[in-house]
Amino acid sequence: MKKTIVFLLACCFSPIPPARALAADGGLHTLTLSARPEVGLEIYIDGVTTGLRTPQTISLPAGIHTVRLVAPRFETEPVWSTEYADGTASDYILHQYNQSTVSESIEPGCTLAYNATDVTLFGDYSLKATNTPGMKMRAHPNLSWHWLSQNPWIANPLEIRESMVNVWTYVSGSPGPAPNWFSLITVVFDAGWDSGTQVTTTDILTEDMKIREWFWLDSGKGNRQPVVDAPRYPLDKWVKLSLYTKLDGAQSHVMVFQDDYLVVDAPNVDFQPANKRPDYMHWGGYGSEGNGTLTIWNSRTSVERVTGPGPAFSFARWEQDGRPVAGNVSSVQIDLTADAQLTARGDVPLLDGDINGDCRVNILDLIVIRSRLEQDPQTGDNWRADANNDGAINILDLIYVRNKLNTRCVEETFGAESNPTGDPIGGGGGYRRIVAPGAARVTTKAELLNALANASAGSTVYVDDSAEIDLSGCQNVLIPSGVTLAGGRGRNGSAGALIFSTQLETFPLFKANGPTVRLTGLRLRGPDPERRTEQMSELYQQGQYYSIPNSRGIQTTHPGLEVDNCELSGWSHAAVFLMPGATGANVHHNDIHHNQRWGLGYGVCLDTADALIEANTFAFCRHAIAGTGRPGTSYEARYNVVAPEDGDGHSFDMHGGADRGDGTNIAGDWIKIHHNTFQATSVWAVVIRGVPTQLADIHHNWFLHSDPARTVLQSNATGNMEVHDNRYGPLKLPMQAGR
């Protein structure tokens, strides 16, 4: 879920300058842009808005272009919100009542009227609707916008002509046979449920489990119409539903979003008269009889007043001329050498071979392909049947899917605990890539230095597990290209060999002196595990910060460094420092702690380098990960755990131009932060101090912070950052974050 939802009004667009679209130098090609589902998305080319919406064909000069699509979203001002207890079914209250006798049938423990910010809530704070034989499903508290004399219990009315209602829902069980239905959010105009009542409701028909927007106008005529290719409503998963309503007579506008994915867009709903206002809204389970074992749960609910425009959207896949192309959640870079078609797809099945989108590959998918053999994959949703993406629907697609039968979607996970690496986070016991000792082992300082001086590519220098080697006074100990320096951390409970220094100026202890150096299974302990806050702060104010020397554990300017299954502590500047030229580094399955000097104190630091930082534990580091932000600085951090005892600075960092004083706002190239668990709740989890040249993509993390707004921060300048699909707090609630 991407930060704040934003609605882009057409009047806010500034057309692209004619010279841009008509530039003929180097030749012009047409680019046809579309998106699925078929909604109008604003088109940006090379960072500049065209003022146009998809689907659209535009002319562009030959060459490389960055295409970004921005969806209709909303910038809002909170009016009312509540959070419900999350957890098992026992945490929710069954709530069934008849609207006309609401005061008599609310179950004990429910709140009849809850007033907050001039909005009245009827019902409990967490609710559940179940199907009861012979009666309709009912479980919906009410929220009032406007005073109605026929509803005397509604107090403190609030007039909102343009609003957004957000509700988290969880639907489980199996619906009954079609044509049953159930609704999740309803707004009522002129309550009374007679011929004058006007209703708009999110409605799901059980025949295809897709959301419709149902407009019940005057005579009771219903109109259910989904956007083309709307996704199925998932069962057994928390889903965020958002209902946007703008009231302006015949120009009234209603939208429905499923997990911020636009599934219904009705721009010309004729709510008459023009001054019609919503009287009240209810949410929760309400449905027809015979809905099988269907159960609907509701959690957090909010009402927001729409205040202005802004950007962001996400896609599962980009396709150029029908073929998948590499892109991120909202933009793609293409090399335009001829006329082309570009499609942003948000409706791609999560599972390869899952043709009908039910999260299973089985005979039903084969049936869909057989029914569309030799049809045009570019027509309608026939693209789904082109399983191997070769531009045709034929026997090869049947073979492709048959080879994937009986697979299912993997459950969506958040935080580091899913850890697909197969090795324990932080390394140690259970780590599988422990190097065998071999016949030659070193146990002393002299043996270690001699072995490294004579090592050649492909060889291993193994430090005996019982060794404790004092390298105080040594700096820049070179590890030749292709050499592995190893210990046995984790084997038979061993802590691994200890190599340490007590000299404050150890800068660095080890230097990887060529490509593909590996350090594994060791304990590298630096001279200074202290924070020294008061001392360093005072020296900084006196301009003498560096009068106390500092230390680094491992440093390199070469590609392919691997540091794994080590314990790295006590390095006042950085445990691992990647300098210009250190590309493709891999720092994984380490225990990195007590690298925390005030003003420095990095677990892993990068400067014009890039790295995969995976499955580490961090504790007592001022910044677990930091980057200088110079162009060429990038990292992917995944499956790491930041312990509660983190340092006094934010956990993951990327500096910007304001920190470097170079007159730019550049904060590195790309930053990928996903599936990490942040337990250090007293500090920001992620701070990006400028604008990456490509993208900072922050998703599927678990922030234990009680305030989601204190998790991710972009400072000095904003842009090229996406924060979405994360979980927050001890209960892993899906709440928005990011500033």
Secondary structure as UniProt FT lines:
FT   HELIX           10..12
FT   HELIX           18..22
FT   TURN            25..26
FT   STRAND          28..36
FT   STRAND          42..45
FT   TURN            46..47
FT   STRAND          48..53
FT   STRAND          56..61
FT   STRAND          63..70
FT   STRAND          75..82
FT   HELIX           89..91
FT   STRAND          93..94
FT   HELIX           99..101
FT   HELIX           102..105
FT   TURN            108..109
FT   STRAND          111..116
FT   TURN            117..118
FT   STRAND          119..123
FT   STRAND          127..130
FT   TURN            133..134
FT   STRAND          137..139
FT   STRAND          142..144
FT   TURN            149..150
FT   TURN            152..153
FT   STRAND          162..172
FT   TURN            178..179
FT   STRAND          181..189
FT   TURN            195..196
FT   STRAND          198..205
FT   TURN            206..209
FT   STRAND          210..217
FT   TURN            218..220
FT   TURN            228..229
FT   STRAND          238..246
FT   HELIX           249..251
FT   STRAND          252..258
FT   TURN            259..260
FT   STRAND          261..269
FT   TURN            274..275
FT   STRAND          280..287
FT   TURN            292..293
FT   STRAND          295..308
FT   STRAND          317..320
FT   TURN            321..322
FT   STRAND          323..325
FT   STRAND          331..336
FT   STRAND          340..345
FT   TURN            352..353
FT   STRAND          360..361
FT   HELIX           363..371
FT   TURN            372..374
FT   TURN            377..378
FT   TURN            380..381
FT   HELIX           382..385
FT   TURN            387..388
FT   HELIX           395..402
FT   TURN            403..406
FT   STRAND          407..408
FT   HELIX           416..418
FT   TURN            420..421
FT   TURN            425..426
FT   TURN            429..430
FT   STRAND          441..442
FT   HELIX           445..454
FT   TURN            457..458
FT   STRAND          460..463
FT   TURN            465..466
FT   STRAND          468..470
FT   TURN            472..473
FT   STRAND          477..479
FT   TURN            481..482
FT   STRAND          484..486
FT   TURN            489..490
FT   HELIX           491..493
FT   STRAND          498..500
FT   STRAND          510..512
FT   STRAND          518..520
FT   STRAND          523..525
FT   HELIX           533..541
FT   TURN            542..543
FT   HELIX           545..547
FT   STRAND          551..556
FT   TURN            559..560
FT   STRAND          562..564
FT   STRAND          567..569
FT   STRAND          574..578
FT   TURN            580..581
FT   STRAND          585..588
FT   STRAND          591..595
FT   TURN            598..599
FT   STRAND          602..606
FT   STRAND          610..614
FT   STRAND          617..621
FT   STRAND          623..627
FT   TURN            631..632
FT   STRAND          634..638
FT   STRAND          641..642
FT   TURN            644..645
FT   STRAND          652..654
FT   HELIX           657..660
FT   STRAND          670..674
FT   STRAND          677..678
FT   TURN            681..682
FT   STRAND          686..688
FT   STRAND          695..699
FT   STRAND          702..703
FT   HELIX           708..710
FT   STRAND          712..714
FT   STRAND          721..724
FT   STRAND          727..728
FT   TURN            729..732
//
